[in-house]
Amino acid sequence: MENLQAKGYGASDSFFSSLKPMAFERTPPKEDEVLIDILYCGVCHSDLHQVKNDWGNTLYPCVPGHEVVGRVAQAGSAVTKHKVGDIVGVGCMIDSCGHCHPCKEGEENYCEGPVSWTATYNGYMKPDDSGFNTYGGYSDKIVVKESFVLSIPEALDIKSAAPILCAGITTYSPLKHWGVKEGSKVGIAGVGGLGHMAIQLAKALGAEVTAITRDEEKREDALRFGASQVLVSTDKDAMAEKELSLDFILITIPDEFEVNAYINLLKRDGVLVTVGLLAPYEKAVNNMGMAMHRRSIAGSLIGGIAETQEVLDFCAEHRIAPEIEMINIQDINEAYDKMTDQEVHYRYVIDMQSLKDEEIS
């Protein structure tokens, strides 16, 4: 069977200056795969890092996008969970080894196979010498194994559902893993694309939420999302007053920051988890401050497929949705500029009809 002709927007090399129209091929769906007509794709800050090769692992050409919502256009003969016409989602992963302990326990995001899991774009999480690459959701179609395809609940608006597939699960997974529940006192550091979802999710889990931001202008939004109070991190007196007050802190800050001021907010046995930081802390962790109150620092990476379906269903049940701004694919470079300049509030979502209407050769 001939390959499928696809089109999208991508970066062709590491001298990234802008995303450009790109034609490429996808393999037709195997018996356990579905072909998805992409309707919407969220824009994640990691897309920007990846196309610029900020992490030194980008495979080119790079077609980003791992917050994909679309309609099943074709289903393989062995597919049982999804049928033609279903509205479905694809998050950060499209495959994993399936045999290691994490995979068998439904935590494919921690796959211990030779190449770890297969990313929706940029190939294997641990690239090998084969040059194997994958192309993401800034495109008109995608082919995915049915076990990595999510059902989008009818109660969710499909436009705003897209960011739940990354921003939603990235924040939901650590909240659930560390047992955030009714009465938990939770701090959410950073009120952006991840943080505004985390506030809503923690609130729905029953927590008393403190939003922590360096931007006083985010106060009103944080309260609207469900925070009980807002702590401005640059106010040293306010930070000192709240020491030993929180059970759990989720850090969604995407850049380097000084972590010790946040550690001091934790109670005895409190836990601080970073999900937005892929760079070192600005200063070394104060181990005495950790030891004196038996505090812990941890990290978390998206979530497994079952947990991603869980957060979709949870958001539908509790009427949680990210705040989004719809854009056309032709405006993606301007959107990246605004992300770089921190001028975007919360999440961009691309209307892929704008791509389908464009002639790309």
KEKE-3310 file (N, C-alpha, C; in steps of 0.2 Angstrom, whole numbers, plus 5000, padded with zeros to 4 digits):
npx = (5004:5003:5011:5004:5001:5005:5004:5011:5018:5034:5051:5066:5080:5094:5096:5086:5074:5061:5045:5040:5029:5027:5029:5026:5027:5016:5015:5003:4988:4992:4985:4982:4981:4975:4970:4970:4961:4966:4960:4962:4976:4986:4998:5013:5025:5036:5036:5042:5055:5060:5060:5069:5080:5085:5087:5096:5093:5086:5078:5079:5069:5058:5042:5032:5020:5010:4998:4985:4969:4957:4947:4943:4947:4950:4951:4961:4960:4960:4956:4947:4943:4940:4931:4927:4924:4924:4928:4944:4960:4977:4992:5007:5014:5016:5019:5027:5038:5031:5034:5041:5042:5036:5028:5019:5013:5005:5011:5017:5025:5036:5044:5056:5062:5074:5074:5066:5050:5040:5040:5027:5031:5048:5054:5061:5062:5074:5085:5092:5104:5098:5091:5078:5062:5048:5033:5023:5008:5006:5000:4990:4985:4987:4994:4991:4994:4981:4980:4986:4978:4967:4950:4939:4929:4911:4907:4917:4923:4930:4939:4946:4950:4962:4975:4974:4979:4993:4997:4987:4988:5001:5001:4991:4995:5006:4999:4990:4998:5005:4995:4986:4972:4955:4956:4970:4984:4990:5003:5004:5016:5019:5009:5004:5003:5003:5002:4989:4980:4984:4980:4966:4964:4969:4961:4948:4951:4949:4958:4965:4971:4986:4991:5007:5016:5027:5021:5011:5000:4994:4986:4972:4967:4972:4964:4952:4953:4953:4961:4964:4971:4984:5001:5015:5030:5041:5040:5047:5044:5031:5033:5041:5032:5023:5030:5032:5019:5013:5008:5011:5020:5018:5029:5028:5036:5045:5058:5075:5076:5077:5076:5076:5068:5055:5055:5056:5043:5037:5029:5033:5038:5033:5032:5040:5038:5044:5039:5040:5053:5067:5080:5095:5093:5094:5102:5111:5102:5097:5102:5101:5090:5081:5083:5080:5066:5062:5059:5055:5061:5055:5052:5042:5035:5024:5011:5004:4995:4982:4980:4980:4968:4960:4962:4956:4943:4940:4941:4930:4920:4921:4920:4932:4943:4956:4961:4961:4968:4963:4972:4977:4987:4996:5000:5009:5022:5022:5015:5025:5035:5028:5026:5040:5042:5034:5021:5010:4994:4991:4986:4989:4979:4979:4969:4966:4960:4964:4976:4973:4966:4977:4988:5001:5016)
npy = (4994:5011:5025:5038:5055:5069:5085:5099:5110:5114:5113:5114:5112:5114:5128:5136:5147:5150:5142:5132:5129:5111:5097:5079:5061:5049:5033:5021:5016:5002:4986:4987:5001:5018:5030:5047:5062:5077:5090:5100:5107:5109:5121:5119:5124:5117:5113:5124:5124:5112:5113:5123:5116:5117:5108:5100:5088:5087:5080:5083:5084:5093:5092:5099:5096:5089:5089:5084:5084:5075:5067:5051:5044:5032:5015:5001:4984:4976:4985:4990:4999:5011:5020:5024:5041:5044:5056:5059:5059:5063:5062:5065:5053:5040:5026:5013:5001:4991:4980:4981:4984:4997:5000:4988:4992:5002:5014:5020:5032:5031:5021:5008:5003:4999:5011:5019:5027:5031:5046:5058:5067:5069:5057:5043:5043:5041:5043:5033:5026:5024:5035:5036:5045:5054:5063:5077:5085:5097:5096:5089:5076:5060:5045:5032:5020:5011:5009:5020:5030:5042:5044:5057:5065:5068:5079:5088:5103:5102:5110:5116:5105:5100:5105:5098:5086:5087:5098:5096:5083:5082:5090:5084:5071:5071:5077:5067:5056:5060:5061:5071:5078:5081:5094:5095:5106:5115:5122:5131:5134:5147:5153:5150:5141:5128:5130:5136:5126:5117:5123:5123:5109:5104:5111:5105:5092:5094:5102:5115:5129:5138:5150:5154:5167:5177:5188:5201:5204:5193:5189:5191:5182:5170:5168:5167:5155:5147:5147:5149:5159:5171:5171:5182:5179:5187:5195:5196:5196:5192:5179:5174:5174:5164:5152:5135:5131:5123:5107:5102:5106:5111:5114:5124:5132:5137:5141:5143:5145:5151:5139:5137:5146:5142:5129:5132:5135:5123:5111:5100:5084:5088:5089:5094:5096:5097:5101:5109:5112:5111:5113:5117:5121:5138:5140:5129:5116:5119:5108:5107:5114:5105:5093:5097:5097:5086:5086:5083:5083:5081:5075:5074:5067:5069:5058:5041:5032:5027:5035:5048:5047:5046:5059:5067:5063:5067:5081:5083:5079:5088:5100:5107:5117:5122:5139:5146:5152:5153:5150:5152:5141:5148:5158:5154:5156:5169:5167:5159:5169:5177:5168:5167:5179:5179:5184:5177:5172:5158:5145:5143:5136:5128:5129:5117:5118:5129:5125:5114:5122:5128:5128:5117:5112)
npz = (5000:4996:5003:5013:5008:5016:5025:5033:5046:5049:5055:5046:5049:5061:5061:5065:5061:5057:5057:5043:5028:5024:5015:5017:5020:5027:5034:5029:5040:5050:5055:5068:5070:5069:5057:5059:5056:5058:5068:5078:5086:5100:5106:5113:5125:5125:5112:5106:5112:5106:5092:5091:5095:5109:5118:5113:5107:5095:5081:5064:5048:5059:5064:5074:5089:5100:5106:5101:5093:5084:5071:5068:5054:5047:5051:5057:5054:5066:5075:5089:5099:5094:5081:5064:5063:5076:5089:5094:5104:5104:5113:5120:5117:5106:5106:5115:5123:5129:5137:5148:5166:5170:5159:5159:5170:5166:5165:5154:5151:5158:5152:5151:5141:5127:5119:5126:5127:5112:5105:5100:5091:5085:5086:5095:5113:5118:5107:5094:5083:5071:5065:5066:5065:5070:5066:5071:5077:5070:5058:5044:5046:5055:5060:5072:5084:5091:5105:5110:5108:5113:5120:5118:5129:5127:5134:5134:5126:5110:5105:5116:5123:5118:5124:5137:5134:5136:5145:5154:5159:5163:5174:5182:5185:5194:5205:5208:5211:5222:5231:5233:5240:5248:5258:5257:5257:5245:5235:5219:5208:5197:5185:5172:5156:5161:5174:5176:5173:5183:5195:5194:5193:5206:5214:5211:5216:5229:5236:5246:5238:5235:5224:5217:5211:5202:5196:5199:5192:5189:5199:5199:5189:5194:5206:5200:5193:5204:5215:5233:5238:5234:5232:5230:5224:5224:5235:5249:5262:5263:5258:5268:5279:5275:5277:5281:5278:5268:5261:5249:5234:5217:5204:5190:5183:5169:5167:5174:5191:5209:5220:5234:5242:5239:5244:5258:5261:5263:5274:5287:5281:5268:5250:5236:5219:5203:5186:5176:5173:5165:5166:5177:5194:5200:5211:5222:5231:5248:5259:5272:5275:5270:5277:5290:5291:5285:5272:5254:5237:5221:5204:5189:5175:5162:5160:5160:5148:5152:5163:5157:5150:5161:5166:5156:5157:5170:5169:5161:5169:5180:5173:5169:5160:5149:5146:5131:5115:5099:5084:5067:5057:5049:5057:5067:5069:5074:5085:5092:5094:5103:5114:5117:5122:5133:5131:5129:5136:5144:5133:5116:5103:5088:5073:5062:5050:5044:5039:5030:5020:5014:5000:4998:4992)
capx = (5000:5006:5011:4999:5003:5003:5007:5011:5022:5040:5058:5070:5087:5095:5097:5079:5072:5054:5042:5037:5025:5031:5025:5030:5023:5015:5013:4995:4987:4992:4979:4980:4981:4970:4971:4966:4960:4968:4955:4965:4982:4988:5005:5016:5031:5041:5037:5047:5061:5062:5062:5076:5085:5087:5089:5102:5091:5081:5079:5076:5065:5054:5035:5030:5013:5008:4991:4981:4962:4954:4942:4945:4946:4951:4953:4963:4955:4960:4955:4941:4941:4938:4928:4927:4920:4925:4933:4949:4965:4984:4996:5015:5017:5012:5021:5032:5041:5025:5036:5045:5038:5032:5023:5014:5009:5001:5015:5022:5029:5042:5046:5063:5064:5080:5073:5060:5044:5041:5037:5023:5036:5055:5056:5062:5064:5082:5087:5097:5108:5094:5088:5070:5059:5041:5030:5018:5001:5005:4999:4983:4983:4992:4993:4993:4992:4975:4981:4989:4973:4962:4943:4937:4922:4907:4906:4923:4924:4935:4945:4950:4952:4969:4980:4973:4983:4999:4997:4982:4991:5008:5000:4986:4999:5009:4994:4987:5003:5007:4989:4982:4965:4952:4960:4977:4986:4994:5005:5005:5021:5018:5002:5004:4999:5003:4999:4982:4977:4985:4976:4959:4964:4970:4954:4943:4953:4948:4964:4966:4976:4989:4995:5013:5018:5031:5018:5005:4995:4991:4982:4965:4966:4973:4958:4947:4954:4951:4966:4961:4975:4990:5008:5019:5036:5046:5038:5051:5040:5025:5035:5043:5026:5020:5035:5029:5012:5010:5009:5014:5021:5020:5032:5027:5040:5049:5065:5079:5074:5080:5071:5076:5063:5049:5056:5054:5035:5034:5028:5037:5036:5031:5035:5040:5038:5045:5037:5041:5060:5072:5087:5097:5091:5099:5107:5111:5097:5099:5101:5099:5082:5077:5083:5077:5059:5061:5056:5057:5061:5054:5051:5037:5035:5017:5007:5003:4989:4976:4980:4978:4961:4957:4961:4951:4936:4940:4940:4923:4916:4922:4920:4938:4946:4961:4960:4964:4967:4963:4976:4978:4994:5000:5002:5012:5029:5021:5014:5031:5038:5024:5028:5047:5042:5029:5015:5004:4991:4989:4987:4987:4977:4979:4963:4970:4957:4968:4982:4970:4965:4983:4991:5008:5018)
capy = (5000:5017:5030:5044:5061:5073:5092:5102:5116:5111:5116:5109:5111:5117:5135:5137:5154:5150:5136:5133:5123:5106:5091:5073:5055:5045:5026:5019:5012:4994:4983:4990:5008:5022:5037:5053:5068:5082:5096:5105:5105:5114:5124:5118:5128:5112:5113:5130:5122:5107:5116:5127:5112:5120:5102:5096:5081:5087:5077:5087:5089:5093:5094:5098:5096:5083:5090:5083:5082:5074:5063:5045:5043:5025:5011:4995:4978:4974:4990:4989:5004:5017:5018:5030:5046:5046:5061:5056:5063:5060:5066:5066:5047:5035:5019:5011:4994:4987:4974:4983:4985:5003:4999:4984:4995:5008:5020:5020:5038:5029:5015:5007:4999:5002:5018:5022:5028:5034:5053:5059:5070:5069:5050:5039:5048:5040:5042:5028:5027:5023:5041:5036:5051:5055:5070:5078:5087:5103:5093:5087:5069:5057:5038:5031:5014:5012:5009:5026:5035:5043:5046:5064:5065:5073:5085:5093:5107:5099:5115:5117:5098:5098:5106:5093:5080:5088:5102:5093:5076:5084:5093:5080:5065:5072:5079:5061:5052:5062:5060:5078:5077:5085:5097:5096:5113:5115:5128:5130:5140:5148:5154:5150:5136:5122:5132:5138:5120:5114:5126:5120:5102:5104:5113:5100:5087:5096:5105:5123:5131:5144:5151:5157:5170:5184:5193:5203:5205:5186:5188:5190:5176:5164:5168:5165:5148:5143:5148:5153:5165:5172:5173:5185:5176:5192:5198:5192:5196:5187:5172:5172:5173:5157:5146:5129:5131:5119:5100:5100:5112:5109:5120:5124:5137:5134:5143:5143:5149:5149:5134:5136:5150:5138:5123:5134:5135:5116:5108:5094:5079:5091:5087:5099:5092:5101:5098:5114:5114:5106:5116:5116:5127:5144:5139:5122:5115:5119:5102:5108:5115:5099:5088:5099:5096:5079:5088:5080:5086:5076:5077:5070:5067:5068:5052:5035:5032:5026:5041:5053:5046:5048:5067:5069:5061:5071:5087:5083:5079:5094:5106:5110:5117:5127:5145:5145:5157:5150:5154:5149:5138:5153:5163:5150:5160:5175:5164:5157:5175:5179:5163:5168:5186:5178:5188:5173:5170:5151:5141:5143:5130:5129:5127:5114:5119:5134:5121:5111:5126:5130:5123:5115:5107)
capz = (5000:4995:5009:5013:5007:5022:5025:5039:5047:5053:5055:5042:5052:5068:5061:5065:5060:5057:5054:5036:5026:5023:5013:5019:5020:5033:5032:5030:5046:5051:5057:5075:5070:5066:5054:5062:5052:5064:5068:5082:5089:5105:5105:5120:5126:5123:5104:5104:5113:5102:5085:5092:5098:5115:5123:5110:5104:5090:5074:5058:5049:5065:5064:5081:5090:5104:5109:5095:5093:5078:5070:5065:5046:5045:5057:5055:5054:5072:5080:5093:5104:5090:5075:5060:5065:5083:5091:5098:5105:5104:5117:5119:5116:5101:5107:5120:5122:5131:5140:5155:5172:5170:5153:5161:5175:5164:5165:5148:5151:5161:5149:5152:5135:5125:5117:5130:5123:5106:5105:5094:5086:5087:5087:5102:5119:5118:5100:5093:5077:5065:5062:5066:5067:5069:5064:5076:5076:5066:5051:5042:5047:5059:5061:5078:5087:5094:5112:5112:5106:5119:5118:5120:5131:5124:5138:5133:5120:5107:5104:5122:5125:5116:5129:5142:5133:5139:5151:5159:5162:5166:5181:5185:5187:5201:5210:5210:5213:5229:5236:5234:5241:5251:5264:5256:5256:5239:5231:5212:5207:5190:5183:5165:5153:5165:5181:5177:5173:5190:5200:5193:5195:5213:5217:5210:5220:5236:5240:5247:5233:5235:5218:5218:5205:5203:5193:5203:5187:5188:5205:5198:5186:5199:5210:5196:5192:5210:5221:5238:5240:5229:5235:5226:5226:5225:5241:5254:5269:5262:5257:5275:5283:5273:5278:5284:5277:5262:5261:5242:5229:5211:5201:5183:5180:5163:5167:5180:5197:5215:5223:5241:5244:5239:5249:5265:5261:5264:5281:5288:5276:5262:5244:5230:5212:5197:5180:5170:5173:5162:5167:5184:5199:5200:5217:5225:5236:5254:5261:5279:5275:5268:5282:5296:5291:5282:5265:5248:5230:5216:5197:5186:5168:5159:5163:5156:5143:5156:5167:5152:5149:5167:5167:5151:5160:5176:5167:5158:5175:5184:5169:5169:5153:5148:5143:5124:5110:5093:5079:5061:5057:5046:5063:5072:5071:5078:5092:5095:5097:5109:5119:5119:5126:5138:5130:5128:5142:5144:5128:5109:5099:5080:5069:5057:5044:5040:5035:5024:5015:5011:4995:5000:4987)
cpx = (5004:5006:5006:5003:5001:5006:5006:5016:5028:5046:5062:5077:5088:5096:5090:5078:5064:5051:5039:5033:5029:5027:5029:5025:5022:5013:5006:4994:4988:4985:4977:4981:4975:4973:4967:4966:4961:4963:4959:4972:4985:4996:5008:5023:5037:5042:5042:5054:5064:5064:5068:5082:5089:5090:5094:5100:5087:5083:5075:5075:5060:5047:5032:5022:5012:5002:4986:4974:4960:4949:4945:4943:4946:4953:4955:4959:4955:4958:4948:4938:4938:4936:4928:4922:4921:4930:4938:4955:4972:4988:5003:5018:5013:5014:5026:5034:5035:5027:5039:5040:5033:5026:5018:5010:5005:5005:5020:5026:5035:5045:5054:5066:5071:5080:5068:5054:5045:5037:5032:5026:5043:5057:5056:5064:5072:5084:5092:5100:5104:5091:5081:5067:5052:5039:5024:5012:5000:5005:4992:4981:4989:4990:4996:4990:4986:4975:4984:4984:4968:4955:4942:4930:4918:4906:4911:4922:4930:4941:4949:4952:4960:4974:4980:4978:4991:4999:4992:4985:4997:5007:4995:4990:5002:5004:4991:4992:5005:5001:4986:4975:4962:4956:4967:4979:4992:4996:5006:5010:5021:5011:5002:5000:4998:4999:4992:4978:4978:4981:4969:4959:4964:4964:4949:4945:4951:4953:4962:4972:4979:4993:5001:5015:5022:5027:5011:4999:4991:4986:4975:4963:4967:4967:4953:4947:4953:4956:4962:4965:4981:4996:5012:5026:5042:5045:5041:5047:5034:5027:5038:5037:5022:5024:5031:5022:5009:5012:5013:5014:5022:5023:5031:5031:5045:5056:5069:5076:5077:5075:5071:5070:5056:5050:5054:5047:5033:5034:5033:5034:5033:5035:5034:5042:5039:5043:5038:5048:5064:5079:5089:5093:5096:5104:5106:5105:5100:5097:5099:5092:5078:5077:5079:5069:5057:5057:5058:5056:5060:5053:5045:5036:5028:5014:5006:4996:4982:4975:4978:4970:4957:4956:4956:4944:4935:4938:4933:4919:4915:4922:4926:4941:4951:4959:4964:4963:4968:4967:4975:4985:4998:5003:5006:5019:5028:5019:5020:5035:5034:5026:5035:5046:5037:5023:5009:5001:4988:4990:4985:4984:4976:4973:4966:4966:4961:4974:4979:4968:4971:4986:4998:5010:5025)
cpy = (5006:5021:5035:5050:5066:5080:5094:5108:5113:5115:5111:5108:5115:5125:5138:5145:5155:5143:5137:5128:5118:5100:5085:5067:5052:5038:5025:5015:5005:4992:4985:4997:5012:5028:5042:5059:5074:5088:5102:5102:5111:5115:5123:5122:5123:5111:5118:5127:5117:5109:5120:5123:5114:5114:5098:5089:5081:5084:5081:5082:5088:5096:5093:5097:5089:5084:5090:5080:5081:5069:5057:5044:5036:5021:5004:4989:4975:4979:4989:4994:5010:5016:5025:5035:5048:5052:5059:5061:5059:5064:5066:5059:5043:5028:5019:5004:4990:4981:4975:4984:4991:5002:4994:4986:5001:5014:5020:5026:5036:5023:5015:5003:5003:5009:5022:5023:5032:5041:5054:5063:5069:5062:5047:5044:5047:5038:5037:5030:5026:5029:5041:5042:5050:5062:5071:5081:5093:5100:5091:5080:5066:5049:5035:5024:5015:5013:5015:5032:5036:5045:5053:5064:5070:5079:5090:5096:5104:5103:5115:5110:5097:5099:5101:5087:5081:5092:5099:5087:5078:5087:5088:5074:5066:5074:5072:5057:5053:5063:5067:5076:5082:5088:5098:5104:5113:5121:5126:5136:5141:5148:5155:5144:5130:5124:5133:5131:5116:5117:5123:5113:5101:5106:5108:5094:5088:5100:5113:5125:5138:5145:5156:5160:5176:5190:5195:5203:5198:5185:5187:5184:5170:5163:5165:5158:5144:5143:5152:5159:5165:5174:5176:5183:5181:5196:5194:5191:5191:5180:5169:5170:5166:5151:5141:5129:5126:5112:5098:5106:5109:5115:5119:5129:5134:5136:5142:5147:5147:5145:5135:5140:5146:5132:5126:5135:5128:5115:5103:5088:5082:5089:5093:5095:5097:5097:5103:5115:5109:5109:5116:5122:5132:5142:5131:5122:5115:5113:5102:5109:5109:5094:5090:5098:5090:5081:5083:5084:5080:5079:5072:5072:5065:5063:5047:5036:5032:5033:5047:5053:5048:5056:5070:5068:5066:5078:5088:5083:5085:5101:5110:5111:5123:5133:5145:5151:5153:5154:5149:5146:5143:5158:5160:5153:5166:5172:5162:5163:5177:5174:5165:5175:5185:5183:5184:5171:5163:5147:5143:5136:5132:5126:5124:5115:5124:5130:5117:5115:5129:5125:5123:5110:5104)
cpz = (5000:5002:5008:5012:5013:5021:5032:5040:5051:5052:5051:5045:5058:5067:5060:5065:5060:5055:5047:5034:5023:5020:5015:5019:5026:5030:5033:5037:5045:5054:5064:5076:5067:5062:5056:5057:5058:5063:5072:5085:5094:5104:5112:5120:5124:5115:5102:5106:5109:5095:5085:5094:5104:5119:5119:5107:5098:5084:5069:5052:5056:5064:5071:5082:5094:5108:5104:5096:5086:5077:5066:5058:5044:5051:5054:5057:5062:5078:5083:5097:5100:5084:5071:5062:5072:5084:5096:5099:5105:5108:5116:5117:5110:5102:5113:5119:5124:5135:5147:5160:5172:5164:5155:5166:5173:5164:5160:5147:5154:5158:5150:5147:5132:5122:5121:5126:5117:5106:5099:5089:5089:5089:5094:5107:5120:5111:5099:5086:5071:5062:5062:5068:5066:5069:5068:5073:5072:5059:5050:5045:5051:5060:5067:5080:5091:5102:5114:5110:5112:5116:5121:5122:5128:5127:5137:5126:5116:5106:5110:5125:5123:5121:5135:5141:5134:5145:5156:5163:5165:5173:5185:5188:5193:5207:5213:5213:5220:5233:5237:5235:5245:5258:5263:5255:5251:5236:5224:5210:5199:5188:5176:5162:5157:5172:5181:5176:5180:5195:5200:5195:5202:5217:5217:5214:5227:5240:5241:5243:5234:5228:5220:5212:5207:5199:5196:5198:5186:5194:5203:5194:5190:5203:5206:5194:5198:5216:5226:5240:5235:5233:5230:5228:5227:5231:5247:5260:5268:5261:5264:5279:5281:5274:5282:5284:5272:5263:5254:5238:5222:5207:5193:5180:5175:5163:5174:5185:5203:5219:5231:5245:5244:5244:5256:5266:5264:5272:5281:5284:5269:5256:5239:5224:5207:5190:5174:5169:5170:5162:5175:5188:5199:5205:5219:5230:5243:5258:5269:5280:5274:5274:5289:5297:5287:5275:5260:5242:5225:5209:5195:5179:5165:5163:5158:5152:5148:5160:5163:5151:5155:5168:5162:5154:5166:5174:5164:5164:5179:5180:5169:5162:5153:5145:5136:5120:5103:5088:5073:5061:5054:5051:5068:5074:5075:5085:5095:5098:5103:5115:5122:5124:5131:5137:5129:5135:5141:5138:5121:5107:5092:5077:5063:5050:5040:5036:5029:5019:5011:5006:4997:4995:4990)
residu = (MET:GLU:ASN:LEU:GLN:ALA:LYS:GLY:TYR:GLY:ALA:SER:ASP:SER:PHE:PHE:SER:SER:LEU:LYS:PRO:MET:ALA:PHE:GLU:ARG:THR:PRO:PRO:LYS:GLU:ASP:GLU:VAL:LEU:ILE:ASP:ILE:LEU:TYR:CYS:GLY:VAL:CYS:HIS:SER:ASP:LEU:HIS:GLN:VAL:LYS:ASN:ASP:TRP:GLY:ASN:THR:LEU:TYR:PRO:CYS:VAL:PRO:GLY:HIS:GLU:VAL:VAL:GLY:ARG:VAL:ALA:GLN:ALA:GLY:SER:ALA:VAL:THR:LYS:HIS:LYS:VAL:GLY:ASP:ILE:VAL:GLY:VAL:GLY:CYS:MET:ILE:ASP:SER:CYS:GLY:HIS:CYS:HIS:PRO:CYS:LYS:GLU:GLY:GLU:GLU:ASN:TYR:CYS:GLU:GLY:PRO:VAL:SER:TRP:THR:ALA:THR:TYR:ASN:GLY:TYR:MET:LYS:PRO:ASP:ASP:SER:GLY:PHE:ASN:THR:TYR:GLY:GLY:TYR:SER:ASP:LYS:ILE:VAL:VAL:LYS:GLU:SER:PHE:VAL:LEU:SER:ILE:PRO:GLU:ALA:LEU:ASP:ILE:LYS:SER:ALA:ALA:PRO:ILE:LEU:CYS:ALA:GLY:ILE:THR:THR:TYR:SER:PRO:LEU:LYS:HIS:TRP:GLY:VAL:LYS:GLU:GLY:SER:LYS:VAL:GLY:ILE:ALA:GLY:VAL:GLY:GLY:LEU:GLY:HIS:MET:ALA:ILE:GLN:LEU:ALA:LYS:ALA:LEU:GLY:ALA:GLU:VAL:THR:ALA:ILE:THR:ARG:ASP:GLU:GLU:LYS:ARG:GLU:ASP:ALA:LEU:ARG:PHE:GLY:ALA:SER:GLN:VAL:LEU:VAL:SER:THR:ASP:LYS:ASP:ALA:MET:ALA:GLU:LYS:GLU:LEU:SER:LEU:ASP:PHE:ILE:LEU:ILE:THR:ILE:PRO:ASP:GLU:PHE:GLU:VAL:ASN:ALA:TYR:ILE:ASN:LEU:LEU:LYS:ARG:ASP:GLY:VAL:LEU:VAL:THR:VAL:GLY:LEU:LEU:ALA:PRO:TYR:GLU:LYS:ALA:VAL:ASN:ASN:MET:GLY:MET:ALA:MET:HIS:ARG:ARG:SER:ILE:ALA:GLY:SER:LEU:ILE:GLY:GLY:ILE:ALA:GLU:THR:GLN:GLU:VAL:LEU:ASP:PHE:CYS:ALA:GLU:HIS:ARG:ILE:ALA:PRO:GLU:ILE:GLU:MET:ILE:ASN:ILE:GLN:ASP:ILE:ASN:GLU:ALA:TYR:ASP:LYS:MET:THR:ASP:GLN:GLU:VAL:HIS:TYR:ARG:TYR:VAL:ILE:ASP:MET:GLN:SER:LEU:LYS:ASP:GLU:GLU:ILE:SER)
# end
